[in-house]
Amino acid sequence: MNNYNPNIHHRHSIRLKGYDYSQAGLYFITICVQDRLCLFGEIVGVEMGLNDAGKIADECWLKISKHFPNAVLHEYIIMPNHVHGIIELIKTVSQYESVAPVGVENFQPLQMQHQSPKNDYQKIIPHSIGSIVRGYKTGVTKWFRNNTVGVENIQPQPLWQRNFYEHIIRDEKSYHRISEYIINNPSNWQNDKLYNK
């Protein structure tokens, strides 16, 4: 495995420079499947119909708060090829040392989280939005690697796009607008920029 070289790879973070993504607040998250393949089900009318993989993606999302007690889940939706959700980070009395994948069974903690990164871009702060998304992706990916029944498409390698998108929710008006967007996402699927047949 080659080490990241910023002079060659030209990869850059889409995170807000200098922002502490472990601090308390509300975050609108979008996580996309690689190549926008529709692996989690399909829109039937104006409803999302989850297949087996979609049900696992849903189950793993609901377990985020179990693995990350500083995370409170708000509106979310599993779409055919992406996940939208609002996660609220709160300060807790005690924070767990390890960061575990958010899966359907008990997995070993991600040791990678405790290694010293070689640059700021690769750093994952414990209990941050980045560590939560990484745990979620890992849990769903583990299921995909162990199951093929109920998955209509060929599993992409890797399963997820490398990064994720987040929007920091700064006021109540923005919160309500984003909540409605999430709730209405299935009925607006064909107009979605992530739409894929």
C-alpha positions as CSV (number, residue, x, y, z in Angstrom):
1,M,0.0,0.0,0.0
2,N,1.4,3.4,-1.0
3,N,1.6,6.2,1.4
4,Y,-0.4,9.3,0.6
5,N,1.7,11.9,-1.2
6,P,0.0,15.3,-1.5
7,N,2.4,16.3,-4.4
8,I,1.3,13.3,-6.4
9,H,-2.3,12.5,-5.4
10,H,-3.7,16.0,-5.1
11,R,-6.5,14.7,-2.8
12,H,-8.0,17.3,-0.5
13,S,-10.5,17.2,2.3
14,I,-14.0,18.6,1.8
15,R,-14.3,19.2,5.5
16,L,-14.4,22.8,6.7
17,K,-10.8,23.7,7.5
18,G,-10.2,24.4,11.2
19,Y,-13.7,23.2,12.3
20,D,-13.9,20.8,15.2
21,Y,-16.3,18.1,14.0
22,S,-16.3,16.5,17.4
23,Q,-18.0,19.6,19.0
24,A,-21.6,19.7,20.0
25,G,-24.0,20.6,17.2
26,L,-26.3,19.3,14.4
27,Y,-24.9,17.9,11.2
28,F,-26.6,16.9,8.0
29,I,-24.8,13.9,6.5
30,T,-24.9,12.3,3.1
31,I,-23.1,9.1,2.4
32,C,-23.0,7.7,-1.1
33,V,-22.5,4.3,-2.6
34,Q,-19.5,4.0,-5.0
35,D,-20.6,4.8,-8.6
36,R,-24.1,5.5,-7.4
37,L,-25.2,1.9,-7.7
38,C,-28.6,1.3,-6.3
39,L,-27.8,-1.4,-3.7
40,F,-30.3,-0.6,-1.0
41,G,-33.6,-1.1,-2.8
42,E,-35.9,1.0,-5.0
43,I,-38.4,3.8,-4.8
44,V,-42.0,2.4,-5.2
45,G,-44.4,5.2,-5.8
46,V,-43.2,7.8,-3.2
47,E,-41.9,5.2,-0.7
48,M,-38.5,3.7,-0.3
49,G,-38.6,-0.1,-0.6
50,L,-35.6,-1.5,1.3
51,N,-34.1,-4.8,0.1
52,D,-32.0,-7.0,2.5
53,A,-29.0,-4.7,2.1
54,G,-31.1,-1.6,2.7
55,K,-32.5,-3.1,5.9
56,I,-29.0,-3.7,7.1
57,A,-28.0,-0.1,6.2
58,D,-31.1,1.0,8.2
59,E,-30.4,-1.2,11.2
60,C,-26.7,-0.1,11.3
61,W,-27.9,3.6,11.2
62,L,-30.2,3.0,14.2
63,K,-27.3,1.5,16.1
64,I,-25.1,4.6,15.8
65,S,-26.2,5.9,19.2
66,K,-25.4,2.6,20.8
67,H,-21.8,2.7,19.6
68,F,-21.5,6.5,19.9
69,P,-23.3,7.7,23.0
70,N,-22.5,11.3,22.1
71,A,-24.7,11.0,18.9
72,V,-28.4,11.6,18.8
73,L,-30.2,10.6,15.7
74,H,-32.8,12.8,14.0
75,E,-34.5,12.5,10.6
76,Y,-32.8,10.1,8.2
77,I,-33.6,8.1,5.1
78,I,-31.9,5.1,3.4
79,M,-32.2,5.8,-0.4
80,P,-31.3,3.4,-3.2
81,N,-27.7,4.6,-3.5
82,H,-27.1,6.9,-0.6
83,V,-28.0,7.7,3.0
84,H,-29.2,11.1,4.4
85,G,-29.4,11.8,8.1
86,I,-29.2,14.5,10.8
87,I,-26.8,13.6,13.6
88,E,-26.6,15.7,16.7
89,L,-23.4,15.5,18.7
90,I,-23.8,16.2,22.5
91,K,-21.3,16.2,25.3
92,T,-21.5,13.1,27.4
93,V,-20.2,12.5,31.0
94,S,-18.0,9.6,29.7
95,Q,-16.5,9.0,26.3
96,Y,-15.6,5.5,25.2
97,E,-11.9,4.9,24.2
98,S,-12.5,2.6,21.2
99,V,-14.5,3.3,18.1
100,A,-16.4,0.3,16.9
101,P,-18.0,-0.4,13.5
102,V,-21.8,0.2,13.6
103,G,-22.8,-3.3,12.5
104,V,-25.4,-5.9,13.1
105,E,-23.1,-7.9,15.5
106,N,-20.3,-7.1,17.9
107,F,-17.2,-6.3,16.0
108,Q,-13.7,-5.6,17.2
109,P,-12.8,-1.9,17.7
110,L,-11.0,-0.3,14.8
111,Q,-7.4,-0.2,15.8
112,M,-6.7,2.1,12.9
113,Q,-8.4,4.9,14.8
114,H,-5.6,4.8,17.4
115,Q,-2.6,4.9,15.0
116,S,-0.8,8.2,14.6
117,P,-1.8,9.6,11.2
118,K,0.9,10.8,8.8
119,N,-0.9,14.0,8.0
120,D,-3.9,16.1,9.1
121,Y,-6.0,14.9,6.2
122,Q,-6.0,11.3,7.4
123,K,-6.7,12.1,11.1
124,I,-10.0,10.8,12.6
125,I,-11.0,12.4,15.8
126,P,-12.7,10.0,18.2
127,H,-16.5,10.7,18.7
128,S,-16.5,13.1,15.7
129,I,-18.7,13.0,12.7
130,G,-15.9,11.4,10.7
131,S,-15.5,8.5,13.2
132,I,-19.2,7.9,13.3
133,V,-19.4,7.8,9.5
134,R,-16.4,5.5,9.4
135,G,-18.0,3.1,11.9
136,Y,-21.2,3.1,9.9
137,K,-19.6,2.4,6.6
138,T,-17.5,-0.4,8.2
139,G,-20.6,-2.1,9.7
140,V,-22.5,-2.1,6.4
141,T,-19.4,-3.1,4.4
142,K,-18.8,-6.1,6.7
143,W,-22.3,-7.3,6.0
144,F,-21.9,-6.9,2.2
145,R,-18.6,-8.9,2.4
146,N,-20.4,-11.8,4.2
147,N,-23.7,-11.8,2.3
148,T,-24.9,-11.8,-1.3
149,V,-28.5,-13.0,-0.9
150,G,-31.0,-10.1,-1.5
151,V,-28.4,-7.9,-3.2
152,E,-29.6,-7.3,-6.8
153,N,-26.4,-5.5,-8.0
154,I,-22.8,-6.6,-8.0
155,Q,-21.0,-5.3,-5.0
156,P,-18.7,-2.4,-5.9
157,Q,-15.1,-2.3,-4.7
158,P,-15.1,-0.3,-2.5
159,L,-18.7,-0.2,-1.4
160,W,-18.8,3.5,-0.5
161,Q,-17.4,6.6,-2.0
162,R,-14.2,7.6,-0.3
163,N,-15.6,10.6,1.5
164,F,-18.9,11.9,2.7
165,Y,-20.8,15.2,2.6
166,E,-21.8,17.2,5.7
167,H,-23.6,20.5,6.3
168,I,-23.4,22.2,9.7
169,I,-26.9,23.1,10.7
170,R,-26.7,26.5,12.4
171,D,-30.3,27.5,13.1
172,E,-33.9,26.2,13.5
173,K,-35.0,27.3,10.0
174,S,-32.2,25.3,8.4
175,Y,-33.0,22.3,10.6
176,H,-36.7,22.2,9.5
177,R,-35.8,22.8,5.8
178,I,-33.3,19.9,5.8
179,S,-35.7,17.6,7.8
180,E,-38.4,18.2,5.2
181,Y,-35.8,17.5,2.4
182,I,-35.0,14.1,4.0
183,I,-38.6,13.1,4.6
184,N,-39.6,14.1,1.0
185,N,-36.5,12.6,-0.7
186,P,-38.2,9.4,-1.9
187,S,-41.0,11.4,-3.6
188,N,-38.4,13.7,-5.3
189,W,-36.1,10.8,-6.3
190,Q,-36.2,11.4,-10.1
191,N,-35.1,15.0,-9.5
192,D,-32.4,14.1,-7.1
193,K,-28.8,14.8,-8.2
194,L,-27.9,11.3,-7.0
195,Y,-30.6,9.7,-9.0
196,N,-29.6,6.5,-10.8
197,K,-31.9,4.0,-12.4
